[in-house]
Amino acid sequence: MNPTIFITGTSSGLGKAAAKLFASKDWTVIAAMRYPEKETELTEFPNIHLLKLDISDPKQISGIASEAEKISPVDIVLNNAAYGLMGPFEGTTDEELSQQINTNFLGTILVTKSFLPYLRARKKGTIITVTSSTANIPYPFVSVYAATKSALEKWSEGMSYELKEWGISIKTVVPAYMQTHFGSNAQMVSHPDYQNVFNQYIQSMRADSTAKRDTPETIADIVYEAATDHKQQVHYIAGDLATVEYEWLRKEGIETVLETMSQRFLS
Ligand SMILES: NC(=O)c1ccc[n+]([C@@H]2O[C@H](COP(=O)([O-])OP(=O)(O)OC[C@H]3O[C@@H](n4cnc5c(N)ncnc54)[C@H](OP(=O)(O)O)[C@@H]3O)[C@@H](O)[C@H]2O)c1
């Protein structure tokens, strides 16, 4: 039987690229998204099945694994859905903060929790969570987004012990900067006292020559590698910029990195 992958956030970007890649390799793909009724591209694939899922809604999450398992037993869960919250922390409302944490962190771990009984019963499976290089090197004005991704990194590391007993692997794919709708989908916040420094940051970001973007297809290839290589490896640093940043952090350490980033973007 062909293997099956369940993917969250498949309406665009990496989620959609991964759905198409796995489908092209004859996997059964269960593509979850908030508005499946609007999807026109993935519906063209006979081996892609759409399910409705908003990962910030625990009610929708509670039934998702049993719905997916009725389509086909799931081998891989790809936690991809997330959005950015960008701007000065002081400009965020409590609701915006809760929504960011409830989606990127809580939603992701609850989706995983719903699948674990099925994977444990079969004593196999892989959970892959898309995090971000901001978990290693935070950029200015995305502190809470970076914190959700950092939390997912630590949660995955911790879970790698717990799941070993059951033959289940847990992995993270760590991209830096992809050509997707992520920027336009991000929720922007502002605060009048931070307007000058925020504008300065945006200008220097635009001018930054290191800001080379990977395609979602390139990163989907790394997801495929993580799904199929049978390695006991938790982290997959994904793409050119993520690799450069990771090596920089390893060599120089976080204090030097933070000081250099500050000079590059904020002085
Ligand atoms: N692009 C980058 O530079 C970058 C860098 C590092 C990491 N990442 C990570 O890569 C992953 C994919 O992002 P992307 O770049 O492909 O961005 P994207 O094009 O904006 O895709 C994000 C997907 O997540 C979905 N989503 C957002 N909130 C959701 C919710 N509450 N429930 C279900 N789905 C939800 C979106 O669906 P809707 O269409 O319904 O909004 C969309 O399908 C994310 O985890 C992101 O944090 C991106």
PDBQT file of the ligand as one rigid body, heavy atoms in Angstrom, charges set to zero:
ROOT
HETATM    1  N1  LIG A 301       7.817  31.986   4.037  1.00  0.00    +0.000 N 
HETATM    2  C1  LIG A 301       8.836  32.075   4.868  1.00  0.00    +0.000 C 
HETATM    3  O1  LIG A 301       9.723  32.909   4.668  1.00  0.00    +0.000 OA
HETATM    4  C2  LIG A 301       8.952  31.129   6.034  1.00  0.00    +0.000 A 
HETATM    5  C3  LIG A 301      10.172  31.055   6.708  1.00  0.00    +0.000 A 
HETATM    6  C4  LIG A 301      10.325  30.164   7.771  1.00  0.00    +0.000 A 
HETATM    7  C5  LIG A 301       9.270  29.353   8.139  1.00  0.00    +0.000 A 
HETATM    8  N2  LIG A 301       8.074  29.436   7.466  1.00  0.00    +0.000 N 
HETATM    9  C6  LIG A 301       6.999  28.525   7.884  1.00  0.00    +0.000 C 
HETATM   10  O2  LIG A 301       6.626  27.753   6.762  1.00  0.00    +0.000 OA
HETATM   11  C7  LIG A 301       5.282  27.289   6.947  1.00  0.00    +0.000 C 
HETATM   12  C8  LIG A 301       4.487  27.523   5.686  1.00  0.00    +0.000 C 
HETATM   13  O3  LIG A 301       4.351  28.906   5.464  1.00  0.00    +0.000 OA
HETATM   14  P1  LIG A 301       4.397  29.507   3.995  1.00  0.00    +0.000 P 
HETATM   15  O4  LIG A 301       5.671  30.232   3.858  1.00  0.00    +0.000 OA
HETATM   16  O5  LIG A 301       4.048  28.484   3.003  1.00  0.00    +0.000 OA
HETATM   17  O6  LIG A 301       3.246  30.644   4.118  1.00  0.00    +0.000 OA
HETATM   18  P2  LIG A 301       1.777  30.751   3.503  1.00  0.00    +0.000 P 
HETATM   19  O7  LIG A 301       1.813  30.720   2.020  1.00  0.00    +0.000 OA
HETATM   20  O8  LIG A 301       1.172  31.920   4.185  1.00  0.00    +0.000 OA
HETATM   21  O9  LIG A 301       1.075  29.398   4.002  1.00  0.00    +0.000 OA
HETATM   22  C9  LIG A 301       0.642  29.238   5.320  1.00  0.00    +0.000 C 
HETATM   23  C10 LIG A 301      -0.493  28.248   5.343  1.00  0.00    +0.000 C 
HETATM   24  O10 LIG A 301      -0.942  28.116   6.701  1.00  0.00    +0.000 OA
HETATM   25  C11 LIG A 301      -2.351  28.229   6.696  1.00  0.00    +0.000 C 
HETATM   26  N3  LIG A 301      -2.902  28.700   7.952  1.00  0.00    +0.000 N 
HETATM   27  C12 LIG A 301      -2.708  29.866   8.622  1.00  0.00    +0.000 A 
HETATM   28  N4  LIG A 301      -3.436  29.890   9.735  1.00  0.00    +0.000 NA
HETATM   29  C13 LIG A 301      -4.121  28.722   9.781  1.00  0.00    +0.000 A 
HETATM   30  C14 LIG A 301      -5.053  28.138  10.691  1.00  0.00    +0.000 A 
HETATM   31  N5  LIG A 301      -5.489  28.792  11.792  1.00  0.00    +0.000 N 
HETATM   32  N6  LIG A 301      -5.539  26.902  10.418  1.00  0.00    +0.000 NA
HETATM   33  C15 LIG A 301      -5.144  26.238   9.318  1.00  0.00    +0.000 A 
HETATM   34  N7  LIG A 301      -4.298  26.734   8.411  1.00  0.00    +0.000 NA
HETATM   35  C16 LIG A 301      -3.791  27.959   8.650  1.00  0.00    +0.000 A 
HETATM   36  C17 LIG A 301      -2.673  29.195   5.575  1.00  0.00    +0.000 C 
HETATM   37  O11 LIG A 301      -4.027  29.003   5.212  1.00  0.00    +0.000 OA
HETATM   38  P3  LIG A 301      -5.034  30.186   4.797  1.00  0.00    +0.000 P 
HETATM   39  O12 LIG A 301      -4.904  30.306   3.301  1.00  0.00    +0.000 OA
HETATM   40  O13 LIG A 301      -6.382  29.678   5.228  1.00  0.00    +0.000 OA
HETATM   41  O14 LIG A 301      -4.607  31.428   5.528  1.00  0.00    +0.000 OA
HETATM   42  C18 LIG A 301      -1.685  28.695   4.518  1.00  0.00    +0.000 C 
HETATM   43  O15 LIG A 301      -2.200  27.567   3.857  1.00  0.00    +0.000 OA
HETATM   44  C19 LIG A 301       4.748  28.015   8.185  1.00  0.00    +0.000 C 
HETATM   45  O16 LIG A 301       4.854  27.153   9.299  1.00  0.00    +0.000 OA
HETATM   46  C20 LIG A 301       5.713  29.183   8.343  1.00  0.00    +0.000 C 
HETATM   47  O17 LIG A 301       5.787  29.620   9.687  1.00  0.00    +0.000 OA
HETATM   48  C21 LIG A 301       7.900  30.305   6.424  1.00  0.00    +0.000 A 
ENDROOT
TORSDOF 0
